[in-house]
C-alpha cells in the first residue's frame, strides 16, 4: 500500500506550482495522468465532436467515432432525430458495428448473441428470452428497460453534432460561449453541408501536443516553408488570437495580403528560390465569407479543430490512443450550394492542405520529434511557454503562445489542479 500511496503523491506533485508557463513533461507520458484525463476530460463534463449531420442522412445510417478511447455510434433515428450510443452490447460487451459507416436498418443487433436494440439504444429482445420448453432463459424479473445501450447526451449546432457522457453538462451554446459560437457559426452558418472526403493519420505523440500545435501561430511562420514561400502565412499579417472566458477554446485568424513589411520576418528561410507551382490558382483563395479572413483555425476543448484555410474547410478530430499516440481524423466538407468550380477547388486544396500535403507533414514530424525528445527525462523538467508573455489573454499578433497557456489553464481546472496565469 505504501508504494501505491507514494505513486499517487508523486502524480499529484508533478504540477504543484500554479500557472501555465511551465508544463511538466510528465503530463505527456504518464499512464496515470492519461487515465485521469480520459475520466475527467473526455468522459466528464465536456462536449465532444462526434460528426456532421450530413454524414447520416437516412434513417438507420450510422457512423462510428470515438470519445476518448470509448467507441460510439452516431445514428439517424426513424423520426429524423439523432442519437449517440456506446458501440458496446449491454450483454457481454461485444462491439455492435464494425464498419466505419453504414445503415443498420430499423434496429441495432449484436452479432454475438443477437440482443436487439432500437436506434436510440432501448433493449427490445434477445433469442430464447424465456428459454426452451420452460428451461433456461432469463428470470421473469429481468428488467429490459435497465439493460439498454449507454446513451449519451446530444446537441447539434448548424449541422455539427456534439455528445457528452455527462448528463449534467452545461448546454452546448453556454459551453462554447458567445465569442466562440460567433466564429463557429461563421463557418457553420446554417447552409447544408456536404462531405468532400476523409483522411486519417496516426501520430506518435501525446494528444495534447496536437492541440498545442493548432493553438501555436508562432511555429507556423517558421516551420511551414510552403506557407512562407507562397505568402499564405506570415507572422506580420493582420491577425487575431482570441480565447473564450474559460481559456480552453480559441480561434486564430489571419488575412493574406496584409503584411506590414519584411523587416522583422525577412530572416526566415524559405524553400528553394525557384520553388513554384504549376497552377497558382490552387492557392488563390476564392472569398466566400463576409470578411477578408483567409485562415481561421478554431480549437474547442478538449479535442476538435475547425479549419478554414483558403477554401479548405475541415474538422480535425483528435482521438487519444494512449499517452504517446493519437489518431487525427480529417473530415473535409463544403456546402450543398457549392458550384462545380468550388467543389473541384475544395478537393484539390484538401489534397494540398491535408495529412499528406505540404503543411501537415511538417507538423506530424515535428510532433513526433517532440515526443521522442521529452520521453524518459527525469521528473521535474518542463516545457517553457513564455512567447508573448505569461498571460492567457486574446491579442492581435501571432508571436505568442497565449492560446496554449489558455488551454492548460482550462486543462488544470478540469483535472482538479489549481491554475493561474503565470
PLY file of the C-alpha trace (Angstrom):
ply
format ascii 1.0
element vertex 422
property float x
property float y
property float z
element edge 421
property int vertex1
property int vertex2
end_header
0.00 0.00 0.00
2.87 2.39 0.70
4.04 2.04 -2.91
0.57 2.91 -4.24
0.19 5.87 -1.88
3.63 7.17 -2.82
2.84 6.85 -6.54
-0.38 8.85 -6.08
1.55 11.53 -4.23
4.18 11.68 -6.99
1.47 12.13 -9.63
-0.23 14.91 -7.65
3.07 16.68 -7.09
4.05 16.68 -10.76
2.36 20.04 -11.37
2.36 21.51 -7.89
3.17 25.08 -8.95
0.40 27.39 -10.09
0.49 28.71 -13.61
0.78 27.56 -17.21
4.14 28.90 -18.40
5.78 25.60 -17.43
4.21 22.30 -18.49
5.84 19.26 -16.82
6.96 16.72 -19.40
5.33 14.00 -17.30
1.87 15.12 -18.46
2.77 13.93 -21.96
3.87 10.44 -20.93
2.42 9.35 -17.56
-0.09 6.45 -17.87
-1.71 7.56 -14.61
-2.24 11.12 -15.81
-3.54 9.82 -19.14
-6.10 7.60 -17.37
-7.23 10.60 -15.31
-7.59 12.67 -18.49
-9.92 10.11 -20.02
-12.18 10.08 -16.96
-12.15 13.76 -16.05
-12.00 15.34 -19.50
-13.35 13.05 -22.21
-15.89 11.20 -20.06
-16.53 14.20 -17.83
-18.47 17.49 -18.23
-17.31 18.35 -21.75
-18.93 18.41 -25.18
-17.13 16.24 -27.73
-17.41 16.41 -31.50
-18.85 13.21 -33.00
-19.66 14.13 -36.60
-21.75 16.05 -39.11
-25.47 15.54 -39.61
-24.96 15.20 -43.37
-22.92 12.03 -42.77
-26.07 10.19 -41.69
-28.85 11.46 -43.99
-31.22 8.44 -43.86
-32.92 6.60 -41.01
-30.66 3.81 -39.78
-27.49 5.46 -41.09
-24.65 5.31 -38.59
-21.06 6.42 -38.28
-18.54 5.11 -35.77
-16.42 7.54 -33.79
-14.58 7.84 -30.50
-14.81 9.99 -27.41
-11.52 9.38 -25.68
-10.98 5.65 -26.10
-14.67 4.75 -25.89
-16.28 3.93 -29.21
-19.65 5.46 -30.02
-22.24 5.31 -32.79
-23.76 8.41 -34.34
-27.19 7.29 -35.62
-30.07 8.83 -37.57
-33.33 7.71 -35.97
-36.57 6.97 -37.79
-38.09 10.27 -36.64
-35.16 12.20 -38.15
-33.54 13.00 -34.83
-30.05 11.86 -33.86
-28.88 9.52 -31.13
-25.39 8.72 -29.89
-24.88 5.41 -28.08
-21.84 3.48 -26.97
-20.82 0.85 -29.53
-20.89 -1.91 -26.95
-23.56 -4.51 -26.27
-25.09 -4.34 -22.80
-24.97 -8.15 -22.60
-21.30 -9.13 -22.78
-19.65 -6.01 -24.14
-19.24 -7.04 -27.79
-18.70 -4.37 -30.42
-22.01 -3.83 -32.22
-20.96 -2.22 -35.52
-17.61 -2.89 -37.15
-17.78 -0.74 -40.29
-16.84 2.94 -40.11
-20.27 3.76 -41.50
-23.33 2.06 -42.90
-27.02 1.51 -42.33
-28.30 -0.69 -39.53
-31.95 -0.72 -40.64
-34.62 -0.20 -38.02
-32.69 -1.80 -35.17
-29.20 -2.45 -33.82
-28.38 -6.14 -33.41
-25.37 -7.55 -31.62
-23.53 -10.06 -33.84
-22.64 -12.28 -30.88
-25.96 -13.23 -29.25
-28.38 -11.11 -31.31
-29.53 -8.88 -28.50
-31.52 -6.21 -30.32
-31.95 -2.51 -29.61
-33.89 0.42 -31.03
-31.93 3.15 -32.82
-31.72 5.08 -29.57
-30.45 2.09 -27.60
-33.51 0.60 -25.90
-33.27 -3.19 -25.49
-36.21 -4.83 -27.28
-35.39 -8.51 -27.41
-32.98 -11.42 -27.48
-33.17 -15.08 -28.60
-34.61 -17.58 -26.12
-35.53 -14.95 -23.59
-37.79 -17.49 -21.88
-35.59 -20.49 -22.61
-36.72 -23.70 -24.32
-39.55 -25.82 -23.00
-39.58 -23.80 -19.82
-35.89 -24.34 -19.16
-33.18 -21.69 -19.11
-33.58 -18.16 -20.36
-33.81 -15.01 -18.26
-35.50 -14.66 -14.93
-39.02 -13.21 -15.22
-37.97 -10.16 -13.20
-35.19 -9.19 -15.66
-35.81 -5.51 -16.46
-35.30 -4.82 -20.17
-35.51 -1.06 -19.60
-32.41 -1.13 -17.40
-30.26 -3.03 -19.88
-30.18 -0.80 -22.92
-27.13 0.73 -24.58
-25.41 3.59 -22.83
-26.98 6.67 -24.40
-25.13 9.98 -24.46
-26.49 13.49 -24.26
-26.62 15.04 -27.75
-26.81 18.58 -29.10
-26.35 19.91 -32.62
-25.39 23.34 -33.92
-25.92 24.16 -37.60
-25.29 20.61 -38.74
-22.48 19.68 -36.33
-23.13 17.02 -33.69
-21.67 17.02 -30.18
-22.16 14.45 -27.43
-21.30 14.09 -23.75
-21.19 11.24 -21.27
-22.17 13.76 -18.57
-25.93 14.27 -18.48
-25.49 17.46 -16.42
-23.02 19.24 -18.71
-23.94 22.85 -19.49
-25.89 23.45 -22.73
-23.66 23.46 -25.81
-24.04 27.18 -26.54
-23.19 28.01 -22.93
-20.19 25.67 -23.14
-18.94 27.42 -26.28
-19.65 30.95 -25.07
-20.88 33.82 -27.23
-17.47 34.67 -28.68
-16.62 31.13 -29.78
-20.15 30.48 -31.07
-19.79 33.59 -33.25
-16.71 32.23 -35.01
-18.05 28.66 -35.10
-21.18 29.84 -36.92
-19.06 31.97 -39.26
-18.13 28.64 -40.91
-21.16 26.56 -39.97
-23.63 29.26 -40.96
-26.72 27.11 -41.40
-26.22 26.15 -45.04
-26.48 22.46 -45.85
-23.15 20.66 -45.52
-21.58 18.19 -47.95
-18.66 15.87 -47.16
-15.74 16.18 -49.59
-13.74 13.28 -48.13
-11.83 11.86 -45.18
-8.22 11.38 -44.16
-6.88 9.56 -41.12
-3.38 9.51 -39.69
-1.74 8.12 -36.56
0.86 10.39 -34.99
3.11 9.01 -32.28
2.81 11.80 -29.76
0.56 12.73 -26.87
-2.83 14.14 -27.91
-2.19 17.44 -26.14
0.82 18.16 -28.35
-1.55 18.11 -31.32
-3.87 20.58 -29.60
-0.88 22.78 -28.77
0.19 22.74 -32.41
-3.14 24.10 -33.62
-3.01 26.85 -30.98
0.54 27.84 -31.91
0.82 30.53 -34.60
4.45 31.09 -33.58
5.63 27.87 -35.26
3.61 28.31 -38.45
5.68 31.21 -39.74
8.90 29.28 -39.13
8.30 25.57 -39.74
5.98 25.64 -42.75
8.21 26.73 -45.63
5.43 26.12 -48.15
3.18 28.68 -46.45
6.01 31.18 -46.16
7.23 30.71 -49.73
3.84 31.49 -51.24
2.75 34.12 -48.74
-0.09 32.04 -47.31
1.03 32.70 -43.75
3.42 35.24 -42.30
3.84 36.35 -38.73
3.37 40.01 -39.70
-0.05 39.53 -41.29
-3.13 41.20 -39.84
-4.31 38.72 -37.25
-6.30 37.92 -34.15
-5.78 35.27 -31.46
-8.90 35.04 -29.34
-9.78 32.95 -26.27
-13.09 32.39 -24.52
-13.72 33.13 -20.85
-12.70 29.61 -19.80
-9.48 29.97 -21.86
-9.90 26.44 -23.24
-11.45 27.40 -26.59
-9.66 29.65 -29.03
-9.55 30.88 -32.61
-6.66 32.33 -34.59
-7.26 34.20 -37.82
-5.14 35.91 -40.44
-5.74 37.86 -43.64
-3.47 37.19 -46.63
-2.02 40.30 -48.23
-1.98 42.41 -45.05
1.75 42.09 -44.32
3.32 45.16 -42.74
6.73 44.60 -44.33
9.59 42.14 -44.27
11.84 43.89 -41.77
11.01 41.51 -38.94
10.34 38.34 -40.96
12.92 38.58 -43.72
15.34 36.33 -41.87
13.00 33.35 -42.05
14.31 30.97 -44.70
12.04 29.82 -47.49
12.05 26.85 -49.83
14.35 26.88 -52.85
14.07 30.24 -54.67
12.87 28.53 -57.84
10.22 26.53 -55.96
6.96 27.19 -57.77
3.54 25.79 -58.58
2.26 24.78 -61.98
-1.13 26.24 -61.12
-1.06 29.28 -58.82
-4.85 29.38 -58.79
-4.64 26.40 -56.44
-3.58 28.65 -53.56
-5.56 31.73 -54.55
-8.48 31.89 -52.12
-11.94 32.39 -53.50
-13.54 34.69 -50.93
-16.72 33.08 -49.62
-17.32 34.66 -46.21
-18.24 38.30 -45.45
-14.74 39.31 -44.30
-11.14 39.24 -45.54
-10.02 36.30 -43.38
-8.13 33.67 -45.38
-7.03 31.43 -42.48
-9.12 30.51 -39.46
-8.30 27.74 -37.01
-10.69 27.27 -34.12
-9.89 24.79 -31.36
-12.62 23.68 -28.98
-11.76 21.97 -25.70
-10.96 19.20 -25.48
-10.18 17.79 -28.95
-11.77 19.29 -32.05
-10.36 21.74 -34.57
-12.33 23.63 -37.22
-10.05 24.69 -40.07
-10.72 27.15 -42.88
-7.56 27.66 -44.93
-8.04 29.21 -48.36
-11.13 27.20 -49.37
-10.20 24.07 -47.45
-12.86 23.51 -44.81
-12.33 20.64 -42.39
-12.87 19.34 -38.91
-9.87 17.68 -37.34
-10.78 15.27 -34.57
-8.02 14.31 -32.13
-8.54 10.80 -30.72
-6.14 9.78 -27.93
-4.56 6.33 -28.24
-2.52 6.08 -25.05
-0.06 8.55 -23.53
2.23 8.53 -26.56
-0.04 8.37 -29.60
-3.22 9.74 -31.13
-5.26 9.46 -34.30
-6.12 12.58 -36.27
-9.28 12.25 -38.37
-9.94 14.88 -41.03
-13.44 15.44 -42.39
-13.25 17.78 -45.37
-16.54 19.45 -46.19
-18.20 22.07 -48.32
-21.73 23.31 -48.81
-24.62 21.86 -50.78
-24.86 25.05 -52.83
-21.19 24.99 -53.92
-20.85 25.32 -57.68
-18.77 22.83 -59.68
-15.72 25.09 -59.69
-15.78 25.41 -55.89
-16.25 21.66 -55.43
-13.19 21.00 -57.57
-11.16 23.65 -55.74
-12.04 22.25 -52.30
-10.99 18.76 -53.37
-7.67 19.90 -54.81
-6.88 22.09 -51.80
-7.80 19.24 -49.45
-5.01 17.19 -51.00
-2.65 20.14 -50.65
-3.52 21.06 -47.05
-4.37 17.58 -45.74
-2.38 14.90 -43.93
-0.04 14.17 -46.88
0.19 17.75 -48.12
2.96 20.31 -47.92
1.96 21.62 -44.48
0.70 18.87 -42.19
3.62 16.55 -42.90
5.81 19.18 -41.20
3.61 19.15 -38.12
3.44 15.36 -37.80
7.21 15.06 -37.98
7.83 17.90 -35.51
5.31 16.50 -33.04
6.89 13.05 -33.11
10.31 14.66 -32.61
8.85 16.43 -29.56
7.53 13.20 -28.04
10.86 11.47 -28.65
12.73 14.34 -27.05
10.71 14.52 -23.85
10.26 10.79 -23.25
12.30 9.31 -20.44
13.52 12.59 -18.99
13.92 12.82 -15.21
10.96 14.22 -13.27
10.93 17.96 -12.80
11.71 19.10 -16.34
9.16 21.21 -18.20
8.23 22.82 -21.49
8.59 26.61 -21.50
5.60 28.67 -22.68
6.59 32.33 -22.42
6.46 33.55 -26.03
4.21 36.60 -25.97
4.30 36.90 -22.18
2.78 34.87 -19.39
-0.94 35.61 -19.67
-3.75 33.68 -21.35
-5.50 36.62 -23.00
-6.59 37.46 -26.53
-4.26 39.56 -28.69
-3.75 40.96 -32.17
-0.43 39.37 -33.13
0.91 35.90 -33.90
4.19 35.77 -31.99
2.58 34.25 -28.93
1.89 31.05 -27.00
-1.03 32.59 -25.10
-3.58 30.19 -26.62
-1.56 27.20 -25.41
-1.29 28.72 -21.94
-5.06 29.16 -22.00
-5.57 25.51 -22.96
-3.55 24.41 -19.94
-5.41 26.80 -17.67
-8.66 25.05 -18.65
-6.93 21.66 -18.53
-5.72 22.23 -14.97
-9.15 23.38 -13.83
-10.87 20.28 -15.26
-8.17 17.96 -13.92
-8.52 19.45 -10.45
-5.23 21.36 -10.28
-5.03 24.95 -9.14
-4.05 27.20 -12.01
-3.07 30.77 -12.67
-1.69 32.87 -15.47
1.97 32.72 -14.53
0 1
1 2
2 3
3 4
4 5
5 6
6 7
7 8
8 9
9 10
10 11
11 12
12 13
13 14
14 15
15 16
16 17
17 18
18 19
19 20
20 21
21 22
22 23
23 24
24 25
25 26
26 27
27 28
28 29
29 30
30 31
31 32
32 33
33 34
34 35
35 36
36 37
37 38
38 39
39 40
40 41
41 42
42 43
43 44
44 45
45 46
46 47
47 48
48 49
49 50
50 51
51 52
52 53
53 54
54 55
55 56
56 57
57 58
58 59
59 60
60 61
61 62
62 63
63 64
64 65
65 66
66 67
67 68
68 69
69 70
70 71
71 72
72 73
73 74
74 75
75 76
76 77
77 78
78 79
79 80
80 81
81 82
82 83
83 84
84 85
85 86
86 87
87 88
88 89
89 90
90 91
91 92
92 93
93 94
94 95
95 96
96 97
97 98
98 99
99 100
100 101
101 102
102 103
103 104
104 105
105 106
106 107
107 108
108 109
109 110
110 111
111 112
112 113
113 114
114 115
115 116
116 117
117 118
118 119
119 120
120 121
121 122
122 123
123 124
124 125
125 126
126 127
127 128
128 129
129 130
130 131
131 132
132 133
133 134
134 135
135 136
136 137
137 138
138 139
139 140
140 141
141 142
142 143
143 144
144 145
145 146
146 147
147 148
148 149
149 150
150 151
151 152
152 153
153 154
154 155
155 156
156 157
157 158
158 159
159 160
160 161
161 162
162 163
163 164
164 165
165 166
166 167
167 168
168 169
169 170
170 171
171 172
172 173
173 174
174 175
175 176
176 177
177 178
178 179
179 180
180 181
181 182
182 183
183 184
184 185
185 186
186 187
187 188
188 189
189 190
190 191
191 192
192 193
193 194
194 195
195 196
196 197
197 198
198 199
199 200
200 201
201 202
202 203
203 204
204 205
205 206
206 207
207 208
208 209
209 210
210 211
211 212
212 213
213 214
214 215
215 216
216 217
217 218
218 219
219 220
220 221
221 222
222 223
223 224
224 225
225 226
226 227
227 228
228 229
229 230
230 231
231 232
232 233
233 234
234 235
235 236
236 237
237 238
238 239
239 240
240 241
241 242
242 243
243 244
244 245
245 246
246 247
247 248
248 249
249 250
250 251
251 252
252 253
253 254
254 255
255 256
256 257
257 258
258 259
259 260
260 261
261 262
262 263
263 264
264 265
265 266
266 267
267 268
268 269
269 270
270 271
271 272
272 273
273 274
274 275
275 276
276 277
277 278
278 279
279 280
280 281
281 282
282 283
283 284
284 285
285 286
286 287
287 288
288 289
289 290
290 291
291 292
292 293
293 294
294 295
295 296
296 297
297 298
298 299
299 300
300 301
301 302
302 303
303 304
304 305
305 306
306 307
307 308
308 309
309 310
310 311
311 312
312 313
313 314
314 315
315 316
316 317
317 318
318 319
319 320
320 321
321 322
322 323
323 324
324 325
325 326
326 327
327 328
328 329
329 330
330 331
331 332
332 333
333 334
334 335
335 336
336 337
337 338
338 339
339 340
340 341
341 342
342 343
343 344
344 345
345 346
346 347
347 348
348 349
349 350
350 351
351 352
352 353
353 354
354 355
355 356
356 357
357 358
358 359
359 360
360 361
361 362
362 363
363 364
364 365
365 366
366 367
367 368
368 369
369 370
370 371
371 372
372 373
373 374
374 375
375 376
376 377
377 378
378 379
379 380
380 381
381 382
382 383
383 384
384 385
385 386
386 387
387 388
388 389
389 390
390 391
391 392
392 393
393 394
394 395
395 396
396 397
397 398
398 399
399 400
400 401
401 402
402 403
403 404
404 405
405 406
406 407
407 408
408 409
409 410
410 411
411 412
412 413
413 414
414 415
415 416
416 417
417 418
418 419
419 420
420 421
